[in-house]
Amino acid sequence: MQSWTSLSQKILNTDRTSQAANSPLELRTPDANIRAMNFIYATLVIVGISILTVAGVILAAKGSPWLLLIALGVTIYGFSKHGCAAH
């Protein structure tokens, strides 16, 4: 039986990059960070388009529908270009 110190030294000295390539369950951190950043950016874009739409509705109620039409165009473009890209 191995001692705890030699076992811990084996664990600490193991090259994780070579194991990550061989293990299907190993989560690679760069991919996870990119996914998290994409989620944050997508959330910010949705909030921005929502603010644009609300401002467009307010201006359309006052008689100027242009910002609402721009928000509609941005929403349609975003959905058709990027929303359906994963499918």
C-alpha positions in Angstrom: 0.0 0.0 0.0 1.3 3.5 -0.9 1.7 6.1 1.7 -0.4 9.2 1.7 2.5 11.5 0.8 3.5 9.5 -2.3 -0.1 9.3 -3.4 -0.6 13.1 -2.9 2.6 13.7 -4.8 1.3 11.6 -7.7 -1.9 13.6 -7.8 -0.1 17.0 -7.6 2.4 16.1 -10.3 -0.2 14.8 -12.8 -0.5 16.7 -16.1 -4.1 17.8 -16.3 -4.0 18.9 -19.9 -3.1 15.4 -21.2 -5.9 13.9 -19.1 -8.5 16.5 -20.3 -7.9 15.4 -23.9 -8.5 11.8 -23.0 -11.5 12.2 -20.6 -14.9 12.9 -22.1 -16.2 14.1 -18.7 -13.4 16.7 -18.1 -14.7 20.3 -18.4 -12.3 22.5 -20.2 -12.3 25.9 -18.6 -11.7 28.1 -21.7 -14.9 26.7 -23.3 -16.8 27.2 -20.1 -15.6 30.8 -19.8 -16.5 31.5 -23.4 -20.0 30.1 -22.9 -20.4 32.3 -19.8 -19.2 35.4 -21.6 -21.6 34.6 -24.5 -24.5 34.3 -22.0 -23.6 37.6 -20.4 -23.3 39.4 -23.7 -26.6 37.9 -25.0 -28.3 39.0 -21.8 -27.0 42.6 -22.2 -28.2 42.6 -25.8 -31.7 41.5 -24.8 -31.8 44.2 -22.1 -30.6 46.8 -24.7 -33.2 45.8 -27.2 -35.9 45.8 -24.5 -35.0 49.3 -23.5 -35.0 50.4 -27.2 -38.5 48.8 -27.6 -39.9 50.5 -24.5 -38.5 53.8 -25.6 -40.0 53.2 -29.0 -43.4 52.4 -27.6 -43.3 55.6 -25.5 -42.3 57.7 -28.5 -45.0 56.0 -30.7 -47.6 56.9 -28.1 -46.5 60.6 -28.5 -46.8 60.3 -32.3 -43.3 59.3 -33.5 -43.1 55.6 -34.4 -39.5 55.6 -35.9 -37.7 54.3 -32.8 -40.3 51.5 -32.5 -39.8 50.5 -36.1 -36.0 50.5 -35.6 -36.4 48.3 -32.5 -38.6 46.0 -34.5 -36.0 45.8 -37.3 -33.2 45.1 -34.8 -35.3 42.4 -33.1 -36.1 40.7 -36.4 -32.5 40.9 -37.6 -31.2 39.5 -34.3 -33.6 36.6 -34.2 -33.2 35.6 -37.9 -29.4 36.0 -38.0 -28.3 34.9 -34.5 -31.3 33.3 -32.8 -31.7 30.6 -35.4 -27.9 30.0 -36.0 -27.6 27.2 -33.5 -30.3 25.1 -35.1 
